[in-house]
Amino acid sequence: MLKFLFMKLFKIRLFIILSLFISQYNLVQNSKAESYLNFLTSNREDILLSGWKPKNFLSKKDIKPDQKTIEALDKFKKISALKPYFKKARGYAVFPNIGKAGIGIGGARGKGEVFEKDEIIGSTTVTQLSIGLQLGGQAFSQIIFFKNKKDLERFTQGNFEFGASASAALITEGANASADYSDGVAVLTFSKGGLMYEASIGGQKFSFQKY
């Protein structure tokens, strides 16, 4: 009987000791986790300066436009007639190079980037297929201004398309140009050389990928 009671007391003491040990271990682990979290929070700037950027610390300001986009944008911004567009537009899409070629049936394709209030928000691709009087090849830059937020949102939905009769103002080096908004959108192109009888942007389709 005494042996039975002794064994039972021993098991109870062992259970209590193990419970205390596990509780203390969890407390230490939780404390370490909390200390690590506090370290990340309080030393965020030091971490960023050291070159390590945790994923959830990244912001749109860390994303920079492609160098070709920057060069094309600089060229557009030097055209005095476009200053009112940059000043008042909600956003714009910049295509540094769109290649267009065809004999009777033409095709075009180019990649660009999209900005809202001068802050980059994503990338875009344009494709175009046209049938009509055309001959030769052409390469040009293109910028699309969006008058209001809803106009920009229509584009960023990723299935934006110009109607068959859409056209853009063709800008040559050193010339002034203007384009009226049509359905909240104004399109301007900067020629880079080549022979093309048709300068229409009708049928251009755009995809959009958010950064």
C-alpha positions in Angstrom: 0.0 0.0 0.0 2.8 2.4 1.0 4.7 1.5 -2.2 1.6 2.3 -4.3 1.2 5.7 -2.6 4.8 6.4 -3.0 4.7 5.6 -6.8 1.6 7.8 -7.2 3.2 10.8 -5.5 6.3 10.3 -7.6 4.3 10.4 -10.8 2.4 13.5 -9.6 5.7 15.3 -8.8 7.1 14.3 -12.1 4.1 15.5 -13.9 4.3 18.9 -12.1 8.0 19.2 -12.9 7.5 18.4 -16.6 4.6 20.9 -16.8 6.7 23.7 -15.2 9.5 22.8 -17.6 7.3 22.9 -20.7 5.7 26.2 -19.6 9.1 27.8 -18.9 10.4 26.6 -22.3 7.3 28.1 -24.2 7.8 31.3 -22.3 11.4 31.6 -23.3 10.5 30.8 -27.0 7.7 33.4 -27.0 10.0 35.9 -25.4 12.7 35.2 -28.1 10.1 35.6 -30.9 8.8 38.9 -29.4 12.3 40.2 -29.0 13.1 39.4 -32.7 9.9 41.1 -33.8 10.7 44.2 -31.8 14.2 44.1 -33.3 12.8 44.1 -36.8 10.4 46.9 -36.1 12.7 49.2 -34.2 15.7 48.6 -36.6 13.8 48.8 -39.9 15.8 51.6 -41.3 19.1 50.0 -40.3 18.0 46.7 -42.0 17.1 48.6 -45.2 20.4 50.5 -45.2 22.3 47.2 -44.8 20.8 45.9 -48.1 18.3 43.4 -46.8 14.7 44.3 -47.5 12.0 42.0 -46.1 9.2 41.5 -48.7 6.5 43.2 -46.7 8.8 46.3 -46.3 8.9 46.9 -50.1 6.9 49.8 -51.4 6.2 51.2 -54.9 9.0 53.7 -54.3 11.4 50.9 -54.5 10.3 50.0 -58.0 12.1 52.1 -60.7 11.1 52.5 -64.4 13.1 50.7 -67.1 15.9 52.9 -68.6 14.2 52.9 -72.0 11.0 54.1 -70.4 12.9 56.9 -68.7 14.6 58.0 -71.9 11.3 58.1 -73.8 9.5 59.9 -71.0 12.3 62.5 -70.9 11.8 63.1 -74.7 8.1 63.6 -74.3 8.5 66.0 -71.3 10.8 68.2 -73.5 7.9 68.9 -75.8 6.3 72.1 -74.5 2.9 71.3 -76.0 2.7 68.2 -73.7 3.3 70.0 -70.4 -0.5 70.6 -69.8 -1.1 66.9 -70.2 1.6 65.9 -67.7 0.3 68.5 -65.3 -3.4 67.6 -65.4 -3.7 64.0 -66.4 -4.4 61.4 -63.7 -1.9 59.0 -65.3 -0.2 57.9 -68.5 1.3 54.8 -70.3 4.7 55.1 -72.0 5.8 52.9 -74.8 9.5 53.5 -75.6 9.4 51.5 -78.8 6.5 50.1 -80.9 7.5 48.2 -84.0 5.0 48.3 -86.9 5.4 46.7 -90.3 3.2 45.3 -93.1 2.3 45.1 -96.8 -1.5 45.2 -97.0 -1.8 43.5 -93.6 0.2 45.1 -90.7 1.1 44.2 -87.2 2.6 46.1 -84.3 3.8 45.2 -80.8 5.6 47.0 -78.0 6.1 47.0 -74.2 5.7 49.9 -71.8 5.0 51.1 -68.3 2.1 52.8 -66.6 2.2 55.7 -64.2 -0.3 57.3 -61.8 0.5 60.8 -60.6 4.1 60.3 -61.8 4.5 57.1 -59.7 5.0 53.8 -61.6 2.3 51.3 -61.0 2.8 48.5 -63.6 3.8 47.2 -67.0 1.8 47.0 -70.2 2.0 45.4 -73.7 0.4 46.6 -76.9 -0.5 44.5 -79.9 -2.2 45.6 -83.1 -3.3 43.9 -86.3 -4.6 46.1 -89.2 -5.7 45.6 -92.8 -5.6 48.4 -95.3 -3.4 50.5 -97.5 0.1 50.3 -95.9 3.6 49.5 -97.0 6.9 49.4 -95.2 7.9 49.5 -91.5 7.9 52.0 -88.7 9.2 52.3 -85.2 7.8 54.9 -82.9 7.3 55.8 -79.2 3.8 56.3 -77.9 2.3 57.9 -74.8 -1.3 57.6 -73.6 -2.7 60.2 -71.2 -5.7 59.3 -68.9 -7.7 62.3 -67.9 -9.4 61.0 -64.8 -9.0 58.1 -62.3 -11.8 56.1 -63.9 -10.1 56.4 -67.3 -6.9 55.0 -65.9 -8.8 52.2 -64.1 -10.4 51.2 -67.4 -6.9 50.7 -68.8 -5.5 48.9 -65.7 -8.3 46.3 -65.9 -6.1 44.7 -68.6 -8.4 44.5 -71.6 -8.3 48.0 -73.0 -8.7 48.5 -76.7 -8.9 51.3 -79.3 -11.7 51.4 -81.8 -10.9 50.9 -85.5 -11.1 54.7 -86.2 -8.8 55.8 -83.4 -5.8 57.9 -84.3 -2.9 59.6 -82.6 -1.1 62.9 -83.2 2.2 62.3 -84.9 5.0 64.3 -83.4 8.2 65.0 -85.2 11.5 66.2 -83.7 11.2 69.9 -82.6 7.5 70.3 -83.5 4.6 71.2 -81.4 1.6 69.0 -81.2 -1.7 68.6 -79.4 -4.3 65.9 -79.1 -7.8 66.4 -77.7 -9.1 63.8 -75.2 -11.5 61.3 -76.6 -13.5 59.3 -74.1 -11.0 60.4 -71.4 -7.9 59.3 -73.4 -5.3 61.3 -75.4 -2.7 59.5 -77.5 0.5 60.9 -79.0 3.3 59.3 -80.9 6.9 60.2 -81.6 8.2 59.0 -84.9 11.6 57.2 -85.0 11.8 56.8 -88.8 10.5 54.4 -91.5 7.9 54.5 -94.3 4.2 53.9 -93.4 1.1 55.1 -95.3 -1.1 54.5 -92.3 -0.5 56.1 -88.9 -3.7 54.8 -87.3 -3.7 53.3 -83.8 -7.1 51.6 -84.4 -7.2 48.1 -83.1 -4.5 48.5 -80.6 -5.0 46.1 -77.6 -3.4 46.4 -74.2 -2.6 44.1 -71.4 -1.6 45.3 -67.9 0.4 43.8 -65.1 0.5 45.5 -61.7 3.8 46.0 -59.9 
